[in-house]
Amino acid sequence: MVDLSDIRAVTEGLPRSYEVLVRDRVKFRVGQIVYLALSADETTMGIGFPKEERDAAIAAEPHKFFRPRPSDERFRWIEVRLDAIDADELRELVLEAWAMCVPKKVRAEVLR
């Protein structure tokens, strides 16, 4: 199971990314855009994810992914169970979510 320290290790040093505490929940932002938010009990995280791929990911791996609450379904967002992913998958998910929020030039510099 991955946890907050693993998430911080991945987000550390990402350009324009920063951590905030909002209503006792840890969130990671680029500017004002939240790309990752932990649940209050830190067992799940919501993360930026392409809407057009969300249903396929949930259908393929329902033990890992689940739908966001109805009010958040209009956003590019998916929920992830932290006990169902490893550090490599966490890194991939976080980098993809972060990349959705930064300019192409910034993304290209980090992802090369």
Biopython code that builds the backbone (N, CA, C, O; Angstrom):
import numpy as np
from Bio.PDB.StructureBuilder import StructureBuilder

atoms = [
    (1, "MET", "N", (0.851, -1.192, 0.000)),
    (1, "MET", "CA", (0.000, 0.000, 0.000)),
    (1, "MET", "C", (0.882, 1.236, 0.000)),
    (1, "MET", "O", (1.868, 1.311, 0.733)),
    (2, "VAL", "N", (0.520, 2.190, -0.820)),
    (2, "VAL", "CA", (1.228, 3.469, -0.826)),
    (2, "VAL", "C", (0.540, 4.415, 0.151)),
    (2, "VAL", "O", (-0.628, 4.232, 0.492)),
    (3, "ASP", "N", (1.276, 5.420, 0.593)),
    (3, "ASP", "CA", (0.715, 6.365, 1.552)),
    (3, "ASP", "C", (1.162, 7.792, 1.219)),
    (3, "ASP", "O", (1.771, 8.038, 0.178)),
    (4, "LEU", "N", (0.851, 8.717, 2.112)),
    (4, "LEU", "CA", (1.151, 10.125, 1.879)),
    (4, "LEU", "C", (2.637, 10.361, 1.659)),
    (4, "LEU", "O", (3.004, 11.194, 0.830)),
    (5, "SER", "N", (3.491, 9.661, 2.367)),
    (5, "SER", "CA", (4.939, 9.867, 2.174)),
    (5, "SER", "C", (5.364, 9.460, 0.765)),
    (5, "SER", "O", (6.234, 10.103, 0.177)),
    (6, "ASP", "N", (4.763, 8.401, 0.212)),
    (6, "ASP", "CA", (5.053, 7.998, -1.168)),
    (6, "ASP", "C", (4.561, 9.053, -2.151)),
    (6, "ASP", "O", (5.237, 9.357, -3.134)),
    (7, "ILE", "N", (3.394, 9.605, -1.888)),
    (7, "ILE", "CA", (2.845, 10.656, -2.757)),
    (7, "ILE", "C", (3.750, 11.883, -2.720)),
    (7, "ILE", "O", (4.065, 12.459, -3.762)),
    (8, "ARG", "N", (4.163, 12.276, -1.532)),
    (8, "ARG", "CA", (5.065, 13.433, -1.411)),
    (8, "ARG", "C", (6.379, 13.193, -2.142)),
    (8, "ARG", "O", (6.928, 14.119, -2.740)),
    (9, "ALA", "N", (6.891, 11.972, -2.106)),
    (9, "ALA", "CA", (8.134, 11.658, -2.806)),
    (9, "ALA", "C", (7.981, 11.842, -4.316)),
    (9, "ALA", "O", (8.911, 12.294, -4.984)),
    (10, "VAL", "N", (6.825, 11.496, -4.847)),
    (10, "VAL", "CA", (6.581, 11.651, -6.288)),
    (10, "VAL", "C", (6.382, 13.123, -6.646)),
    (10, "VAL", "O", (6.900, 13.585, -7.663)),
    (11, "THR", "N", (5.645, 13.859, -5.830)),
    (11, "THR", "CA", (5.324, 15.251, -6.168)),
    (11, "THR", "C", (6.471, 16.219, -5.870)),
    (11, "THR", "O", (6.511, 17.324, -6.410)),
    (12, "GLU", "N", (7.392, 15.803, -5.018)),
    (12, "GLU", "CA", (8.509, 16.674, -4.660)),
    (12, "GLU", "C", (9.318, 17.032, -5.904)),
    (12, "GLU", "O", (9.758, 16.155, -6.647)),
    (13, "GLY", "N", (9.499, 18.298, -6.112)),
    (13, "GLY", "CA", (10.293, 18.757, -7.240)),
    (13, "GLY", "C", (9.536, 18.925, -8.543)),
    (13, "GLY", "O", (10.109, 19.389, -9.529)),
    (14, "LEU", "N", (8.247, 18.554, -8.573)),
    (14, "LEU", "CA", (7.484, 18.786, -9.799)),
    (14, "LEU", "C", (7.260, 20.291, -9.952)),
    (14, "LEU", "O", (6.733, 20.932, -9.043)),
    (15, "PRO", "N", (7.652, 20.853, -11.081)),
    (15, "PRO", "CA", (7.481, 22.291, -11.273)),
    (15, "PRO", "C", (6.030, 22.733, -11.096)),
    (15, "PRO", "O", (5.104, 22.091, -11.591)),
    (16, "ARG", "N", (5.856, 23.826, -10.392)),
    (16, "ARG", "CA", (4.571, 24.488, -10.174)),
    (16, "ARG", "C", (3.631, 23.722, -9.239)),
    (16, "ARG", "O", (2.510, 24.171, -9.002)),
    (17, "SER", "N", (4.057, 22.591, -8.712)),
    (17, "SER", "CA", (3.216, 21.791, -7.822)),
    (17, "SER", "C", (3.463, 22.200, -6.380)),
    (17, "SER", "O", (4.594, 22.475, -5.980)),
    (18, "TYR", "N", (2.384, 22.234, -5.609)),
    (18, "TYR", "CA", (2.524, 22.512, -4.186)),
    (18, "TYR", "C", (1.410, 21.820, -3.410)),
    (18, "TYR", "O", (0.352, 21.502, -3.953)),
    (19, "GLU", "N", (1.674, 21.598, -2.133)),
    (19, "GLU", "CA", (0.748, 20.900, -1.243)),
    (19, "GLU", "C", (-0.004, 21.909, -0.388)),
    (19, "GLU", "O", (0.569, 22.896, 0.073)),
    (20, "VAL", "N", (-1.294, 21.652, -0.182)),
    (20, "VAL", "CA", (-2.118, 22.491, 0.692)),
    (20, "VAL", "C", (-2.970, 21.592, 1.584)),
    (20, "VAL", "O", (-3.214, 20.426, 1.272)),
    (21, "LEU", "N", (-3.411, 22.158, 2.688)),
    (21, "LEU", "CA", (-4.339, 21.480, 3.586)),
    (21, "LEU", "C", (-5.653, 22.251, 3.532)),
    (21, "LEU", "O", (-5.712, 23.421, 3.910)),
    (22, "VAL", "N", (-6.711, 21.585, 3.058)),
    (22, "VAL", "CA", (-8.019, 22.211, 2.923)),
    (22, "VAL", "C", (-9.028, 21.367, 3.689)),
    (22, "VAL", "O", (-9.270, 20.209, 3.348)),
    (23, "ARG", "N", (-9.611, 21.956, 4.722)),
    (23, "ARG", "CA", (-10.599, 21.238, 5.556)),
    (23, "ARG", "C", (-10.067, 19.876, 5.997)),
    (23, "ARG", "O", (-10.746, 18.858, 5.864)),
    (24, "ASP", "N", (-8.856, 19.876, 6.517)),
    (24, "ASP", "CA", (-8.196, 18.671, 7.034)),
    (24, "ASP", "C", (-7.917, 17.610, 5.975)),
    (24, "ASP", "O", (-7.737, 16.438, 6.306)),
    (25, "ARG", "N", (-7.880, 18.012, 4.704)),
    (25, "ARG", "CA", (-7.539, 17.086, 3.619)),
    (25, "ARG", "C", (-6.327, 17.618, 2.875)),
    (25, "ARG", "O", (-6.249, 18.803, 2.551)),
    (26, "VAL", "N", (-5.378, 16.718, 2.608)),
    (26, "VAL", "CA", (-4.179, 17.079, 1.860)),
    (26, "VAL", "C", (-4.514, 17.078, 0.373)),
    (26, "VAL", "O", (-5.086, 16.126, -0.159)),
    (27, "LYS", "N", (-4.137, 18.177, -0.280)),
    (27, "LYS", "CA", (-4.355, 18.298, -1.717)),
    (27, "LYS", "C", (-3.079, 18.805, -2.370)),
    (27, "LYS", "O", (-2.267, 19.481, -1.738)),
    (28, "PHE", "N", (-2.915, 18.470, -3.639)),
    (28, "PHE", "CA", (-1.779, 18.945, -4.407)),
    (28, "PHE", "C", (-2.323, 19.733, -5.587)),
    (28, "PHE", "O", (-3.266, 19.317, -6.260)),
    (29, "ARG", "N", (-1.700, 20.889, -5.819)),
    (29, "ARG", "CA", (-2.202, 21.811, -6.834)),
    (29, "ARG", "C", (-1.094, 22.270, -7.776)),
    (29, "ARG", "O", (0.097, 22.219, -7.468)),
    (30, "VAL", "N", (-1.551, 22.717, -8.929)),
    (30, "VAL", "CA", (-0.754, 23.523, -9.849)),
    (30, "VAL", "C", (-1.571, 24.787, -10.023)),
    (30, "VAL", "O", (-2.670, 24.750, -10.576)),
    (31, "GLY", "N", (-1.041, 25.909, -9.553)),
    (31, "GLY", "CA", (-1.851, 27.130, -9.527)),
    (31, "GLY", "C", (-3.039, 26.886, -8.612)),
    (31, "GLY", "O", (-2.864, 26.497, -7.457)),
    (32, "GLN", "N", (-4.232, 27.110, -9.111)),
    (32, "GLN", "CA", (-5.439, 26.847, -8.325)),
    (32, "GLN", "C", (-6.102, 25.521, -8.691)),
    (32, "GLN", "O", (-7.154, 25.184, -8.149)),
    (33, "ILE", "N", (-5.495, 24.772, -9.606)),
    (33, "ILE", "CA", (-6.069, 23.507, -10.067)),
    (33, "ILE", "C", (-5.591, 22.366, -9.178)),
    (33, "ILE", "O", (-4.389, 22.137, -9.043)),
    (34, "VAL", "N", (-6.530, 21.656, -8.579)),
    (34, "VAL", "CA", (-6.210, 20.480, -7.767)),
    (34, "VAL", "C", (-6.044, 19.293, -8.713)),
    (34, "VAL", "O", (-6.942, 18.983, -9.496)),
    (35, "TYR", "N", (-4.884, 18.629, -8.634)),
    (35, "TYR", "CA", (-4.691, 17.440, -9.459)),
    (35, "TYR", "C", (-4.643, 16.154, -8.639)),
    (35, "TYR", "O", (-4.660, 15.060, -9.203)),
    (36, "LEU", "N", (-4.583, 16.277, -7.307)),
    (36, "LEU", "CA", (-4.605, 15.114, -6.431)),
    (36, "LEU", "C", (-5.158, 15.539, -5.084)),
    (36, "LEU", "O", (-4.760, 16.569, -4.541)),
    (37, "ALA", "N", (-6.075, 14.748, -4.544)),
    (37, "ALA", "CA", (-6.650, 15.033, -3.224)),
    (37, "ALA", "C", (-6.827, 13.726, -2.466)),
    (37, "ALA", "O", (-7.424, 12.774, -2.967)),
    (38, "LEU", "N", (-6.300, 13.700, -1.257)),
    (38, "LEU", "CA", (-6.449, 12.519, -0.412)),
    (38, "LEU", "C", (-7.758, 12.581, 0.354)),
    (38, "LEU", "O", (-8.244, 13.662, 0.686)),
    (39, "SER", "N", (-8.323, 11.419, 0.633)),
    (39, "SER", "CA", (-9.504, 11.367, 1.499)),
    (39, "SER", "C", (-9.066, 11.722, 2.917)),
    (39, "SER", "O", (-7.876, 11.689, 3.229)),
    (40, "ALA", "N", (-10.016, 12.059, 3.766)),
    (40, "ALA", "CA", (-9.697, 12.451, 5.140)),
    (40, "ALA", "C", (-8.972, 11.336, 5.893)),
    (40, "ALA", "O", (-8.115, 11.616, 6.732)),
    (41, "ASP", "N", (-9.306, 10.077, 5.605)),
    (41, "ASP", "CA", (-8.643, 8.959, 6.281)),
    (41, "ASP", "C", (-7.397, 8.467, 5.539)),
    (41, "ASP", "O", (-6.740, 7.522, 5.976)),
    (42, "GLU", "N", (-7.079, 9.111, 4.420)),
    (42, "GLU", "CA", (-5.892, 8.828, 3.605)),
    (42, "GLU", "C", (-5.842, 7.388, 3.081)),
    (42, "GLU", "O", (-4.761, 6.820, 2.927)),
    (43, "THR", "N", (-7.002, 6.804, 2.811)),
    (43, "THR", "CA", (-7.045, 5.463, 2.225)),
    (43, "THR", "C", (-7.336, 5.495, 0.731)),
    (43, "THR", "O", (-7.082, 4.520, 0.024)),
    (44, "THR", "N", (-7.869, 6.620, 0.249)),
    (44, "THR", "CA", (-8.144, 6.784, -1.176)),
    (44, "THR", "C", (-7.669, 8.155, -1.614)),
    (44, "THR", "O", (-7.454, 9.051, -0.798)),
    (45, "MET", "N", (-7.510, 8.297, -2.916)),
    (45, "MET", "CA", (-7.174, 9.611, -3.454)),
    (45, "MET", "C", (-8.000, 9.843, -4.702)),
    (45, "MET", "O", (-8.281, 8.920, -5.466)),
    (46, "GLY", "N", (-8.380, 11.089, -4.890)),
    (46, "GLY", "CA", (-8.976, 11.516, -6.139)),
    (46, "GLY", "C", (-7.844, 12.108, -6.951)),
    (46, "GLY", "O", (-6.963, 12.778, -6.412)),
    (47, "ILE", "N", (-7.870, 11.860, -8.240)),
    (47, "ILE", "CA", (-6.746, 12.297, -9.062)),
    (47, "ILE", "C", (-7.240, 12.688, -10.450)),
    (47, "ILE", "O", (-8.205, 12.121, -10.962)),
    (48, "GLY", "N", (-6.569, 13.660, -11.045)),
    (48, "GLY", "CA", (-6.907, 14.057, -12.405)),
    (48, "GLY", "C", (-6.737, 12.865, -13.340)),
    (48, "GLY", "O", (-5.744, 12.140, -13.273)),
    (49, "PHE", "N", (-7.728, 12.677, -14.215)),
    (49, "PHE", "CA", (-7.750, 11.504, -15.086)),
    (49, "PHE", "C", (-8.658, 11.828, -16.261)),
    (49, "PHE", "O", (-9.709, 12.439, -16.065)),
    (50, "PRO", "N", (-8.290, 11.443, -17.469)),
    (50, "PRO", "CA", (-9.140, 11.756, -18.627)),
    (50, "PRO", "C", (-10.540, 11.167, -18.489)),
    (50, "PRO", "O", (-10.699, 9.969, -18.253)),
    (51, "LYS", "N", (-11.556, 12.021, -18.639)),
    (51, "LYS", "CA", (-12.946, 11.562, -18.521)),
    (51, "LYS", "C", (-13.266, 10.448, -19.499)),
    (51, "LYS", "O", (-13.973, 9.499, -19.161)),
    (52, "GLU", "N", (-12.739, 10.565, -20.722)),
    (52, "GLU", "CA", (-13.063, 9.579, -21.752)),
    (52, "GLU", "C", (-12.453, 8.203, -21.461)),
    (52, "GLU", "O", (-12.857, 7.219, -22.082)),
    (53, "GLU", "N", (-11.499, 8.109, -20.540)),
    (53, "GLU", "CA", (-10.884, 6.829, -20.176)),
    (53, "GLU", "C", (-11.390, 6.294, -18.829)),
    (53, "GLU", "O", (-11.088, 5.158, -18.463)),
    (54, "ARG", "N", (-12.146, 7.096, -18.103)),
    (54, "ARG", "CA", (-12.558, 6.744, -16.747)),
    (54, "ARG", "C", (-13.384, 5.455, -16.695)),
    (54, "ARG", "O", (-13.072, 4.557, -15.913)),
    (55, "ASP", "N", (-14.420, 5.353, -17.508)),
    (55, "ASP", "CA", (-15.289, 4.172, -17.469)),
    (55, "ASP", "C", (-14.512, 2.896, -17.788)),
    (55, "ASP", "O", (-14.740, 1.861, -17.163)),
    (56, "ALA", "N", (-13.606, 2.961, -18.744)),
    (56, "ALA", "CA", (-12.819, 1.776, -19.110)),
    (56, "ALA", "C", (-11.893, 1.366, -17.970)),
    (56, "ALA", "O", (-11.740, 0.175, -17.699)),
    (57, "ALA", "N", (-11.278, 2.327, -17.304)),
    (57, "ALA", "CA", (-10.384, 2.014, -16.183)),
    (57, "ALA", "C", (-11.162, 1.375, -15.038)),
    (57, "ALA", "O", (-10.704, 0.400, -14.442)),
    (58, "ILE", "N", (-12.331, 1.917, -14.730)),
    (58, "ILE", "CA", (-13.160, 1.368, -13.643)),
    (58, "ILE", "C", (-13.643, -0.033, -13.998)),
    (58, "ILE", "O", (-13.638, -0.922, -13.147)),
    (59, "ALA", "N", (-14.055, -0.239, -15.231)),
    (59, "ALA", "CA", (-14.525, -1.563, -15.648)),
    (59, "ALA", "C", (-13.393, -2.589, -15.641)),
    (59, "ALA", "O", (-13.608, -3.745, -15.276)),
    (60, "ALA", "N", (-12.195, -2.177, -16.039)),
    (60, "ALA", "CA", (-11.062, -3.095, -16.107)),
    (60, "ALA", "C", (-10.507, -3.445, -14.726)),
    (60, "ALA", "O", (-10.071, -4.573, -14.498)),
    (61, "GLU", "N", (-10.524, -2.483, -13.813)),
    (61, "GLU", "CA", (-9.921, -2.702, -12.492)),
    (61, "GLU", "C", (-10.777, -2.084, -11.380)),
    (61, "GLU", "O", (-10.370, -1.107, -10.752)),
    (62, "PRO", "N", (-11.961, -2.654, -11.139)),
    (62, "PRO", "CA", (-12.857, -2.071, -10.130)),
    (62, "PRO", "C", (-12.324, -2.174, -8.702)),
    (62, "PRO", "O", (-12.790, -1.455, -7.818)),
    (63, "HIS", "N", (-11.366, -3.047, -8.469)),
    (63, "HIS", "CA", (-10.751, -3.145, -7.139)),
    (63, "HIS", "C", (-9.804, -1.971, -6.869)),
    (63, "HIS", "O", (-9.446, -1.704, -5.722)),
    (64, "LYS", "N", (-9.405, -1.276, -7.935)),
    (64, "LYS", "CA", (-8.459, -0.169, -7.855)),
    (64, "LYS", "C", (-9.133, 1.190, -8.001)),
    (64, "LYS", "O", (-8.876, 2.109, -7.224)),
    (65, "PHE", "N", (-9.990, 1.305, -8.999)),
    (65, "PHE", "CA", (-10.589, 2.588, -9.361)),
    (65, "PHE", "C", (-12.089, 2.590, -9.080)),
    (65, "PHE", "O", (-12.749, 1.554, -9.162)),
    (66, "PHE", "N", (-12.615, 3.762, -8.748)),
    (66, "PHE", "CA", (-14.063, 3.923, -8.617)),
    (66, "PHE", "C", (-14.441, 5.352, -8.993)),
    (66, "PHE", "O", (-13.598, 6.246, -9.068)),
    (67, "ARG", "N", (-15.736, 5.535, -9.227)),
    (67, "ARG", "CA", (-16.242, 6.816, -9.706)),
    (67, "ARG", "C", (-16.137, 7.883, -8.612)),
    (67, "ARG", "O", (-16.261, 7.586, -7.424)),
    (68, "PRO", "N", (-15.909, 9.117, -9.029)),
    (68, "PRO", "CA", (-15.983, 10.217, -8.061)),
    (68, "PRO", "C", (-17.437, 10.448, -7.667)),
    (68, "PRO", "O", (-18.352, 9.924, -8.301)),
    (69, "ARG", "N", (-17.639, 11.228, -6.626)),
    (69, "ARG", "CA", (-19.021, 11.525, -6.233)),
    (69, "ARG", "C", (-19.726, 12.222, -7.401)),
    (69, "ARG", "O", (-19.069, 12.861, -8.223)),
    (70, "PRO", "N", (-21.031, 12.107, -7.478)),
    (70, "PRO", "CA", (-21.771, 12.634, -8.639)),
    (70, "PRO", "C", (-21.458, 14.096, -8.977)),
    (70, "PRO", "O", (-21.404, 14.454, -10.154)),
    (71, "SER", "N", (-21.256, 14.927, -7.985)),
    (71, "SER", "CA", (-20.972, 16.340, -8.271)),
    (71, "SER", "C", (-19.604, 16.539, -8.927)),
    (71, "SER", "O", (-19.358, 17.591, -9.517)),
    (72, "ASP", "N", (-18.719, 15.559, -8.835)),
    (72, "ASP", "CA", (-17.383, 15.666, -9.430)),
    (72, "ASP", "C", (-17.251, 14.908, -10.751)),
    (72, "ASP", "O", (-16.194, 14.956, -11.382)),
    (73, "GLU", "N", (-18.294, 14.216, -11.175)),
    (73, "GLU", "CA", (-18.195, 13.436, -12.404)),
    (73, "GLU", "C", (-18.032, 14.296, -13.650)),
    (73, "GLU", "O", (-17.581, 13.803, -14.684)),
    (74, "ARG", "N", (-18.386, 15.550, -13.567)),
    (74, "ARG", "CA", (-18.225, 16.423, -14.735)),
    (74, "ARG", "C", (-16.760, 16.797, -14.956)),
    (74, "ARG", "O", (-16.394, 17.272, -16.031)),
    (75, "PHE", "N", (-15.924, 16.583, -13.938)),
    (75, "PHE", "CA", (-14.505, 16.908, -14.038)),
    (75, "PHE", "C", (-13.703, 15.714, -14.553)),
    (75, "PHE", "O", (-14.194, 14.587, -14.604)),
    (76, "ARG", "N", (-12.474, 15.991, -14.927)),
    (76, "ARG", "CA", (-11.542, 14.944, -15.338)),
    (76, "ARG", "C", (-10.942, 14.361, -14.061)),
    (76, "ARG", "O", (-9.886, 14.805, -13.610)),
    (77, "TRP", "N", (-11.613, 13.371, -13.480)),
    (77, "TRP", "CA", (-11.297, 12.916, -12.133)),
    (77, "TRP", "C", (-11.661, 11.449, -11.970)),
    (77, "TRP", "O", (-12.642, 10.977, -12.545)),
    (78, "ILE", "N", (-10.868, 10.728, -11.183)),
    (78, "ILE", "CA", (-11.174, 9.336, -10.824)),
    (78, "ILE", "C", (-10.697, 9.121, -9.389)),
    (78, "ILE", "O", (-9.788, 9.809, -8.925)),
    (79, "GLU", "N", (-11.303, 8.179, -8.697)),
    (79, "GLU", "CA", (-10.900, 7.841, -7.328)),
    (79, "GLU", "C", (-10.096, 6.546, -7.361)),
    (79, "GLU", "O", (-10.379, 5.640, -8.145)),
    (80, "VAL", "N", (-9.075, 6.476, -6.482)),
    (80, "VAL", "CA", (-8.150, 5.345, -6.462)),
    (80, "VAL", "C", (-8.001, 4.836, -5.031)),
    (80, "VAL", "O", (-7.826, 5.625, -4.102)),
    (81, "ARG", "N", (-8.068, 3.522, -4.858)),
    (81, "ARG", "CA", (-7.813, 2.910, -3.547)),
    (81, "ARG", "C", (-6.307, 2.740, -3.388)),
    (81, "ARG", "O", (-5.678, 2.036, -4.179)),
    (82, "LEU", "N", (-5.721, 3.376, -2.375)),
    (82, "LEU", "CA", (-4.271, 3.359, -2.206)),
    (82, "LEU", "C", (-3.729, 1.971, -1.876)),
    (82, "LEU", "O", (-2.580, 1.673, -2.199)),
    (83, "ASP", "N", (-4.527, 1.123, -1.242)),
    (83, "ASP", "CA", (-4.038, -0.214, -0.917)),
    (83, "ASP", "C", (-4.022, -1.147, -2.128)),
    (83, "ASP", "O", (-3.565, -2.286, -2.024)),
    (84, "ALA", "N", (-4.514, -0.677, -3.268)),
    (84, "ALA", "CA", (-4.581, -1.509, -4.468)),
    (84, "ALA", "C", (-3.517, -1.150, -5.506)),
    (84, "ALA", "O", (-3.454, -1.780, -6.562)),
    (85, "ILE", "N", (-2.685, -0.152, -5.222)),
    (85, "ILE", "CA", (-1.655, 0.235, -6.192)),
    (85, "ILE", "C", (-0.276, 0.173, -5.539)),
    (85, "ILE", "O", (-0.142, 0.247, -4.318)),
    (86, "ASP", "N", (0.741, 0.036, -6.386)),
    (86, "ASP", "CA", (2.107, 0.035, -5.890)),
    (86, "ASP", "C", (2.774, 1.375, -6.219)),
    (86, "ASP", "O", (2.160, 2.247, -6.832)),
    (87, "ALA", "N", (4.009, 1.524, -5.813)),
    (87, "ALA", "CA", (4.718, 2.791, -5.989)),
    (87, "ALA", "C", (4.882, 3.171, -7.457)),
    (87, "ALA", "O", (4.795, 4.349, -7.801)),
    (88, "ASP", "N", (5.118, 2.195, -8.322)),
    (88, "ASP", "CA", (5.276, 2.495, -9.752)),
    (88, "ASP", "C", (3.982, 3.014, -10.364)),
    (88, "ASP", "O", (3.992, 3.972, -11.137)),
    (89, "GLU", "N", (2.874, 2.379, -10.015)),
    (89, "GLU", "CA", (1.586, 2.832, -10.544)),
    (89, "GLU", "C", (1.219, 4.199, -9.976)),
    (89, "GLU", "O", (0.664, 5.043, -10.680)),
    (90, "LEU", "N", (1.532, 4.413, -8.701)),
    (90, "LEU", "CA", (1.298, 5.729, -8.095)),
    (90, "LEU", "C", (2.056, 6.797, -8.868)),
    (90, "LEU", "O", (1.494, 7.836, -9.216)),
    (91, "ARG", "N", (3.312, 6.548, -9.133)),
    (91, "ARG", "CA", (4.135, 7.525, -9.860)),
    (91, "ARG", "C", (3.527, 7.839, -11.232)),
    (91, "ARG", "O", (3.449, 9.002, -11.628)),
    (92, "GLU", "N", (3.105, 6.812, -11.943)),
    (92, "GLU", "CA", (2.502, 7.008, -13.263)),
    (92, "GLU", "C", (1.223, 7.839, -13.172)),
    (92, "GLU", "O", (1.035, 8.772, -13.953)),
    (93, "LEU", "N", (0.349, 7.512, -12.231)),
    (93, "LEU", "CA", (-0.916, 8.242, -12.072)),
    (93, "LEU", "C", (-0.673, 9.703, -11.691)),
    (93, "LEU", "O", (-1.307, 10.605, -12.240)),
    (94, "VAL", "N", (0.241, 9.933, -10.754)),
    (94, "VAL", "CA", (0.515, 11.300, -10.302)),
    (94, "VAL", "C", (1.117, 12.129, -11.424)),
    (94, "VAL", "O", (0.703, 13.266, -11.648)),
    (95, "LEU", "N", (2.089, 11.570, -12.129)),
    (95, "LEU", "CA", (2.711, 12.331, -13.215)),
    (95, "LEU", "C", (1.717, 12.655, -14.326)),
    (95, "LEU", "O", (1.754, 13.750, -14.888)),
    (96, "GLU", "N", (0.838, 11.722, -14.647)),
    (96, "GLU", "CA", (-0.168, 11.989, -15.675)),
    (96, "GLU", "C", (-1.156, 13.063, -15.218)),
    (96, "GLU", "O", (-1.544, 13.921, -16.009)),
    (97, "ALA", "N", (-1.561, 13.022, -13.957)),
    (97, "ALA", "CA", (-2.488, 14.037, -13.436)),
    (97, "ALA", "C", (-1.824, 15.407, -13.419)),
    (97, "ALA", "O", (-2.431, 16.400, -13.819)),
    (98, "TRP", "N", (-0.589, 15.460, -12.959)),
    (98, "TRP", "CA", (0.156, 16.725, -12.929)),
    (98, "TRP", "C", (0.331, 17.271, -14.347)),
    (98, "TRP", "O", (0.174, 18.470, -14.579)),
    (99, "ALA", "N", (0.655, 16.389, -15.292)),
    (99, "ALA", "CA", (0.901, 16.801, -16.678)),
    (99, "ALA", "C", (-0.336, 17.415, -17.327)),
    (99, "ALA", "O", (-0.214, 18.217, -18.253)),
    (100, "MET", "N", (-1.531, 17.044, -16.849)),
    (100, "MET", "CA", (-2.760, 17.612, -17.389)),
    (100, "MET", "C", (-2.919, 19.083, -16.992)),
    (100, "MET", "O", (-3.734, 19.794, -17.579)),
    (101, "CYS", "N", (-2.151, 19.542, -16.006)),
    (101, "CYS", "CA", (-2.342, 20.883, -15.428)),
    (101, "CYS", "C", (-1.261, 21.885, -15.785)),
    (101, "CYS", "O", (-1.418, 23.079, -15.531)),
    (102, "VAL", "N", (-0.178, 21.427, -16.364)),
    (102, "VAL", "CA", (0.941, 22.341, -16.643)),
    (102, "VAL", "C", (1.063, 22.582, -18.143)),
    (102, "VAL", "O", (0.555, 21.798, -18.945)),
    (103, "PRO", "N", (1.737, 23.668, -18.521)),
    (103, "PRO", "CA", (1.961, 23.925, -19.950)),
    (103, "PRO", "C", (2.785, 22.809, -20.599)),
    (103, "PRO", "O", (3.562, 22.129, -19.929)),
    (104, "LYS", "N", (2.607, 22.634, -21.894)),
    (104, "LYS", "CA", (3.308, 21.581, -22.618)),
    (104, "LYS", "C", (4.809, 21.653, -22.457)),
    (104, "LYS", "O", (5.471, 20.622, -22.335)),
    (105, "LYS", "N", (5.354, 22.856, -22.455)),
    (105, "LYS", "CA", (6.812, 23.013, -22.342)),
    (105, "LYS", "C", (7.316, 22.490, -20.994)),
    (105, "LYS", "O", (8.348, 21.820, -20.936)),
    (106, "VAL", "N", (6.601, 22.789, -19.924)),
    (106, "VAL", "CA", (6.974, 22.322, -18.587)),
    (106, "VAL", "C", (6.863, 20.800, -18.525)),
    (106, "VAL", "O", (7.753, 20.125, -18.008)),
    (107, "ARG", "N", (5.780, 20.278, -19.048)),
    (107, "ARG", "CA", (5.546, 18.832, -19.083)),
    (107, "ARG", "C", (6.666, 18.125, -19.840)),
    (107, "ARG", "O", (7.175, 17.104, -19.377)),
    (108, "ALA", "N", (7.052, 18.654, -20.993)),
    (108, "ALA", "CA", (8.080, 18.021, -21.826)),
    (108, "ALA", "C", (9.425, 17.982, -21.103)),
    (108, "ALA", "O", (10.159, 17.000, -21.217)),
    (109, "GLU", "N", (9.751, 19.034, -20.366)),
    (109, "GLU", "CA", (11.027, 19.070, -19.657)),
    (109, "GLU", "C", (11.121, 17.986, -18.594)),
    (109, "GLU", "O", (12.186, 17.400, -18.400)),
    (110, "VAL", "N", (10.024, 17.715, -17.908)),
    (110, "VAL", "CA", (10.025, 16.739, -16.824)),
    (110, "VAL", "C", (9.873, 15.314, -17.335)),
    (110, "VAL", "O", (10.505, 14.402, -16.802)),
    (111, "LEU", "N", (9.063, 15.108, -18.339)),
    (111, "LEU", "CA", (8.739, 13.753, -18.792)),
    (111, "LEU", "C", (9.702, 13.177, -19.820)),
    (111, "LEU", "O", (9.476, 12.071, -20.310)),
    (112, "ARG", "N", (10.777, 13.899, -20.163)),
    (112, "ARG", "CA", (11.701, 13.315, -21.138)),
    (112, "ARG", "C", (12.440, 12.138, -20.580)),
    (112, "ARG", "O", (13.256, 11.534, -21.277)),
]
sb = StructureBuilder()
sb.init_structure("model")
sb.init_model(0)
sb.init_chain("A")
sb.init_seg("    ")
for serial, (resi, resn, name, xyz) in enumerate(atoms, 1):
    if name == "N":
        sb.init_residue(resn, " ", resi, " ")
    sb.init_atom(name, np.array(xyz, "f"), 0.0, 1.0, " ", f" {name:<3s}", serial, name[0])
structure = sb.get_structure()
